[in-house]
Amino acid sequence: MSRIVLTQEHVEPAVIGGAVLGGGGGGWIPDGLQRARLAVSYGMPELVSVDEVPPDALIVTAALVGAPSPQAQFVRPVDFVRAAQVLVERAGIRPGGFIANENGAGGTVNGWLQAAALGVPVLDAPCNGRAHPTGVMGAMGLHRVSGYVSHQAAVGGNPATGHYLEVHSVGSLLKTAQMTRMASVQAGGLVAVARDPVPVSYVRDHAAPGAISQAVALGQTLLAARQRGGAAAAQAAAEYLGGRIVDVGVVESARLAVSGGYDVGAVVVAGRAGRHELTFWNEYMTFDSDGERTATFPDLIATLNARDGMPLASAEIRQDMEVLLLAAPRGRLILGAGMRDPELFRDVERAVGKEVVRYVF
């Protein structure tokens, strides 16, 4: 792939494939479908490789930040465009393209609407080829670049309830990421974000080139197999990713709390082959089967509906649901620089109370 015009035929595969790669997070399928359909109806956004962009172009990351579950969340399509406008106005830049912060049901199509509105391309190089919980994990290692000044614009909230806000923060990447997360809490749980303009050369070396194409191909594979049933769809997705369906079972319990703008909790599944516990921090972080570790983030851990094979977010899981449990090795994913820093995984351990670092590094 070097340059394609995104059309309605790309929407469902991108969103469904992205939802699998969301690994329990990465946004909601209905939201992703709505925004992607609007983007390809509004304009003709192009998906291009990093080699198709002028070498001096500045690339902006488009994101959606917050916890999936809060009921007061309110972000309109216009807020995504407004966040880009705020960044352009306040940072004084001219974007040469947008990249998504991650893959996910909503994540994969982040940037499509902004690109259509501003007349620039979407790069096939998200910050990360799977979803992740923290903004720093999706910042391509910029937190380690000495002297880098982060610009982040966040927009969201319901004007009718007094929750609407626009925030532009400037500073270290860690502090601006925290400000954006705080803005999501104040807005009711969710904000549209435009952030961290960098040269395309940095994107080429530190992002996940080809990961949007991977999401689309994965979605096409799953959707083509759905006519044979949910189990066949899930199996096709697992095979595409070099993974496996570990088990199918019924949800015994699903615990979820909102803390610091994140969904945090655990799911216990009584499967045919054993008993499984999945912890999540927006995305699934650990997968233990009968007390033994099966997979650890950034391995892909996903839950799919046993009836139709469609991916389910961690916040959707309810007691007595029948689910398929998918695990795929991180080596088969296209990952960005944020997945190669052990220090960023210490926060995961604190959030879910499980060992992570020694399993990954």
C-alpha positions as CSV (number, residue, x, y, z in Angstrom):
1,M,0.0,0.0,0.0
2,S,1.3,3.5,-0.9
3,R,-1.8,5.6,-1.4
4,I,-5.5,4.7,-1.3
5,V,-8.7,6.7,-1.1
6,L,-10.7,5.6,2.0
7,T,-14.3,4.7,1.1
8,Q,-17.3,3.1,2.7
9,E,-15.9,-0.3,1.9
10,H,-13.0,0.3,4.2
11,V,-15.1,1.4,7.2
12,E,-16.4,-1.8,8.7
13,P,-13.2,-3.9,8.2
14,A,-11.1,-1.1,9.7
15,V,-13.4,-0.7,12.8
16,I,-13.9,-4.5,13.4
17,G,-10.3,-5.4,12.8
18,G,-9.3,-2.4,15.0
19,A,-11.7,-3.7,17.7
20,V,-9.9,-7.0,17.9
21,L,-6.5,-5.2,18.1
22,G,-8.1,-3.0,20.8
23,G,-7.6,-5.9,23.1
24,G,-10.6,-4.8,25.3
25,G,-10.0,-1.1,24.8
26,G,-9.5,1.3,21.9
27,G,-13.1,2.6,21.8
28,W,-16.5,1.4,20.8
29,I,-17.6,-0.1,17.5
30,P,-20.7,2.1,16.9
31,D,-18.6,5.3,17.5
32,G,-15.9,4.1,15.2
33,L,-18.4,3.3,12.5
34,Q,-20.1,6.6,12.8
35,R,-17.0,8.7,12.6
36,A,-15.4,6.7,9.8
37,R,-18.6,6.9,7.7
38,L,-18.9,10.6,8.3
39,A,-15.3,11.1,7.3
40,V,-15.5,9.3,4.0
41,S,-18.9,11.0,3.3
42,Y,-17.5,14.5,4.2
43,G,-14.4,14.3,2.0
44,M,-12.0,11.8,0.4
45,P,-9.3,11.1,3.0
46,E,-6.4,9.2,1.7
47,L,-4.4,6.5,3.6
48,V,-0.8,6.8,2.6
49,S,2.5,5.2,3.6
50,V,5.1,7.3,5.3
51,D,7.1,7.4,2.1
52,E,4.3,9.3,0.3
53,V,4.6,12.4,2.6
54,P,7.1,15.2,2.1
55,P,10.1,14.7,4.4
56,D,9.6,18.1,6.1
57,A,5.9,17.5,6.9
58,L,4.8,17.7,10.5
59,I,2.5,14.8,11.5
60,V,-0.1,15.2,14.3
61,T,-1.5,12.4,16.4
62,A,-5.3,12.1,16.7
63,A,-6.6,10.4,19.8
64,L,-9.7,9.8,22.0
65,V,-8.8,9.8,25.6
66,G,-10.8,8.6,28.6
67,A,-12.5,5.6,30.2
68,P,-15.0,3.7,28.0
69,S,-17.6,3.2,30.7
70,P,-18.6,6.6,32.3
71,Q,-22.2,7.5,31.4
72,A,-21.6,11.2,31.1
73,Q,-19.1,11.0,28.3
74,F,-20.0,13.3,25.4
75,V,-17.9,13.9,22.3
76,R,-19.3,15.0,19.0
77,P,-17.6,14.5,15.6
78,V,-17.1,18.3,15.4
79,D,-15.0,18.1,18.6
80,F,-12.4,16.0,16.8
81,V,-12.0,18.7,14.1
82,R,-12.0,21.4,16.8
83,A,-9.2,19.7,18.7
84,A,-7.1,19.8,15.5
85,Q,-8.0,23.4,15.0
86,V,-7.0,24.4,18.5
87,L,-3.6,22.6,18.1
88,V,-3.0,24.4,14.8
89,E,-4.0,27.8,16.2
90,R,-2.2,27.5,19.6
91,A,1.0,25.7,18.4
92,G,1.2,27.6,15.2
93,I,1.8,24.6,13.0
94,R,0.5,23.4,9.6
95,P,-0.1,19.6,9.7
96,G,1.1,17.5,6.8
97,G,-1.0,14.6,7.9
98,F,-2.6,12.7,10.8
99,I,-1.8,9.4,12.5
100,A,-3.9,7.5,14.9
101,N,-2.7,7.0,18.4
102,E,-3.5,3.3,18.3
103,N,-5.5,0.5,16.8
104,G,-9.0,0.0,18.3
105,A,-12.6,0.2,17.2
106,G,-12.4,4.0,17.5
107,G,-8.6,4.2,17.5
108,T,-8.0,2.8,14.0
109,V,-10.1,5.6,12.5
110,N,-8.7,8.4,14.6
111,G,-7.6,11.1,12.2
112,W,-9.9,10.2,9.3
113,L,-12.3,13.0,10.0
114,Q,-9.6,15.5,10.8
115,A,-7.8,14.7,7.6
116,A,-11.0,15.0,5.6
117,A,-11.7,18.4,7.1
118,L,-8.2,19.8,6.7
119,G,-7.5,18.3,3.4
120,V,-4.4,16.3,4.4
121,P,-3.7,12.5,4.4
122,V,-3.9,9.8,7.0
123,L,-0.6,8.0,7.4
124,D,-0.6,4.2,7.7
125,A,1.5,4.4,10.8
126,P,-0.3,4.7,14.0
127,C,1.7,5.4,17.2
128,N,1.0,1.8,18.2
129,G,-0.5,-1.2,16.3
130,R,-2.7,-2.2,19.2
131,A,-4.5,-0.3,21.9
132,H,-2.8,0.7,25.2
133,P,-3.9,2.5,28.3
134,T,-1.7,5.5,28.8
135,G,-1.0,8.5,26.5
136,V,2.8,8.1,27.0
137,M,2.6,4.5,25.7
138,G,1.2,6.0,22.5
139,A,3.7,8.8,22.2
140,M,6.4,6.9,20.2
141,G,9.1,7.3,22.8
142,L,8.9,11.1,22.8
143,H,9.1,11.2,26.6
144,R,12.7,10.1,26.3
145,V,13.6,12.8,23.8
146,S,15.6,15.5,25.7
147,G,14.0,18.9,25.5
148,Y,10.9,17.8,23.6
149,V,8.0,20.1,24.3
150,S,4.6,18.5,24.0
151,H,1.5,20.4,22.7
152,Q,-1.8,18.7,23.4
153,A,-5.3,20.0,22.6
154,A,-8.4,18.3,24.1
155,V,-12.0,19.0,23.4
156,G,-15.2,17.4,24.7
157,G,-18.1,17.4,27.1
158,N,-21.8,18.3,26.8
159,P,-22.4,22.0,26.5
160,A,-26.0,21.5,27.8
161,T,-24.7,20.2,31.1
162,G,-21.8,22.7,31.5
163,H,-19.2,20.0,30.9
164,Y,-17.8,21.3,27.5
165,L,-14.2,22.4,27.6
166,E,-11.3,23.1,25.3
167,V,-7.8,22.6,26.8
168,H,-4.4,23.3,25.3
169,S,-1.4,22.2,27.4
170,V,2.3,22.8,26.7
171,G,5.1,21.1,28.6
172,S,6.8,17.8,29.2
173,L,5.0,14.9,27.6
174,L,4.3,13.2,31.0
175,K,2.7,16.4,32.4
176,T,0.7,17.2,29.3
177,A,-0.6,13.6,29.1
178,Q,-1.7,13.9,32.7
179,M,-3.5,17.2,31.9
180,T,-5.3,15.6,29.0
181,R,-6.4,12.7,31.2
182,M,-7.7,15.1,33.8
183,A,-9.5,17.0,31.1
184,S,-11.3,13.8,30.1
185,V,-12.5,13.4,33.7
186,Q,-13.8,17.0,33.9
187,A,-15.6,16.6,30.5
188,G,-17.5,13.6,31.7
189,G,-15.2,10.8,30.8
190,L,-13.9,11.4,27.2
191,V,-12.2,14.0,25.1
192,A,-11.1,14.2,21.5
193,V,-7.3,15.0,21.3
194,A,-4.8,16.3,18.8
195,R,-1.2,16.2,20.0
196,D,2.5,16.0,19.5
197,P,3.4,17.3,16.0
198,V,6.6,15.5,14.9
199,P,8.5,15.2,11.6
200,V,7.5,12.3,9.4
201,S,11.0,10.9,9.8
202,Y,10.3,10.4,13.5
203,V,7.0,8.6,12.7
204,R,8.8,6.3,10.3
205,D,11.3,5.2,13.0
206,H,9.2,5.1,16.1
207,A,5.5,4.5,15.1
208,A,3.9,1.3,13.7
209,P,4.0,1.6,9.9
210,G,1.5,-0.7,8.2
211,A,-0.7,-1.3,11.3
212,I,-3.8,0.4,9.8
213,S,-3.5,-1.9,6.8
214,Q,-3.2,-4.8,9.2
215,A,-6.4,-3.8,11.0
216,V,-8.3,-3.6,7.7
217,A,-7.0,-7.0,6.6
218,L,-7.8,-8.6,10.0
219,G,-11.4,-7.1,9.8
220,Q,-11.9,-8.5,6.3
221,T,-10.8,-11.9,7.5
222,L,-13.1,-12.0,10.5
223,L,-16.1,-10.6,8.6
224,A,-15.6,-13.1,5.7
225,A,-15.7,-16.0,8.2
226,R,-18.8,-14.8,10.1
227,Q,-21.1,-16.6,7.7
228,R,-19.8,-19.8,9.3
229,G,-20.6,-18.7,12.8
230,G,-19.0,-16.9,15.7
231,A,-16.5,-19.6,16.5
232,A,-15.3,-19.6,12.8
233,A,-15.0,-15.8,12.8
234,A,-12.9,-15.8,16.0
235,Q,-10.7,-18.7,14.8
236,A,-10.0,-16.9,11.5
237,A,-9.0,-13.8,13.4
238,A,-6.8,-15.8,15.8
239,E,-5.1,-17.6,12.9
240,Y,-4.5,-14.3,11.0
241,L,-2.7,-13.0,14.1
242,G,-0.7,-16.2,14.7
243,G,-2.6,-16.7,17.9
244,R,-5.3,-19.1,19.2
245,I,-8.7,-19.3,20.8
246,V,-7.7,-20.4,24.3
247,D,-11.2,-21.4,25.4
248,V,-14.9,-20.7,25.3
249,G,-16.8,-20.2,28.5
250,V,-19.3,-18.3,30.6
251,V,-18.4,-15.2,32.5
252,E,-18.6,-15.9,36.2
253,S,-17.9,-12.4,37.4
254,A,-17.0,-9.0,35.9
255,R,-15.6,-6.4,38.2
256,L,-15.2,-2.8,37.0
257,A,-14.3,0.5,38.7
258,V,-13.4,3.9,37.2
259,S,-10.2,5.3,38.7
260,G,-8.3,8.3,37.4
261,G,-10.1,8.3,34.1
262,Y,-9.5,4.6,33.4
263,D,-11.6,1.5,33.6
264,V,-9.9,-1.0,36.0
265,G,-11.1,-4.5,36.8
266,A,-11.1,-8.2,36.2
267,V,-13.1,-10.8,34.4
268,V,-13.4,-14.4,35.5
269,V,-14.5,-17.0,32.9
270,A,-15.4,-20.6,33.6
271,G,-14.3,-22.3,30.4
272,R,-14.5,-25.7,28.9
273,A,-10.8,-26.3,29.4
274,G,-10.3,-24.4,32.7
275,R,-10.9,-21.3,34.7
276,H,-9.5,-18.0,33.5
277,E,-8.9,-14.5,35.0
278,L,-8.3,-11.5,32.8
279,T,-7.4,-8.2,34.4
280,F,-7.8,-4.9,32.5
281,W,-6.7,-1.3,32.6
282,N,-9.0,-0.2,29.8
283,E,-7.3,-2.9,27.7
284,Y,-6.7,-6.5,29.0
285,M,-3.3,-6.6,30.7
286,T,-3.0,-10.2,32.0
287,F,-4.5,-13.5,31.2
288,D,-4.1,-16.4,33.7
289,S,-5.5,-19.9,33.2
290,D,-5.9,-22.1,36.3
291,G,-3.3,-19.9,38.0
292,E,-0.7,-20.0,35.1
293,R,0.1,-17.0,32.9
294,T,-1.2,-17.4,29.4
295,A,-0.6,-14.0,28.0
296,T,0.7,-10.6,29.1
297,F,0.2,-7.1,27.6
298,P,1.4,-6.2,24.9
299,D,0.4,-9.7,23.8
300,L,-3.1,-9.3,22.4
301,I,-5.8,-10.5,24.8
302,A,-9.3,-10.2,23.4
303,T,-12.8,-11.3,24.3
304,L,-15.3,-12.1,21.5
305,N,-19.0,-12.8,21.5
306,A,-19.4,-16.6,21.2
307,R,-22.6,-16.1,19.3
308,D,-21.3,-14.0,16.4
309,G,-17.6,-13.7,16.9
310,M,-17.7,-9.9,17.3
311,P,-15.0,-8.4,19.6
312,L,-16.2,-7.1,23.0
313,A,-14.6,-4.3,25.0
314,S,-13.7,-5.0,28.6
315,A,-16.4,-2.5,29.8
316,E,-19.0,-4.5,27.9
317,I,-18.5,-7.8,29.7
318,R,-21.3,-8.9,32.0
319,Q,-21.9,-11.9,34.1
320,D,-23.3,-15.0,32.3
321,M,-22.1,-13.9,28.9
322,E,-20.6,-16.6,26.7
323,V,-17.3,-15.5,25.4
324,L,-14.4,-16.7,23.3
325,L,-10.9,-15.9,24.7
326,L,-8.3,-15.0,22.1
327,A,-4.6,-14.6,22.7
328,A,-1.9,-13.6,20.2
329,P,1.8,-13.1,20.7
330,R,3.2,-9.6,20.6
331,G,5.7,-10.7,18.1
332,R,2.9,-10.9,15.5
333,L,1.7,-7.4,16.1
334,I,3.1,-4.1,14.7
335,L,4.2,-2.2,17.8
336,G,5.4,1.3,18.4
337,A,8.3,2.6,20.5
338,G,6.1,3.0,23.6
339,M,5.9,-0.8,23.9
340,R,9.7,-1.1,24.3
341,D,10.1,0.8,27.5
342,P,10.0,-1.3,30.7
343,E,9.3,1.7,32.9
344,L,6.0,2.4,31.3
345,F,4.9,-1.1,32.3
346,R,5.4,-0.4,36.0
347,D,2.2,1.6,35.9
348,V,0.4,-1.4,34.6
349,E,1.5,-3.5,37.5
350,R,0.4,-0.8,40.0
351,A,-3.0,-0.5,38.2
352,V,-3.9,-4.2,38.1
353,G,-1.9,-5.6,40.9
354,K,-0.2,-8.3,38.8
355,E,3.4,-8.9,37.7
356,V,3.9,-7.7,34.1
357,V,7.5,-6.5,33.5
358,R,9.2,-9.9,34.1
359,Y,6.9,-11.6,31.6
360,V,7.5,-9.0,28.9
361,F,11.2,-7.9,29.3
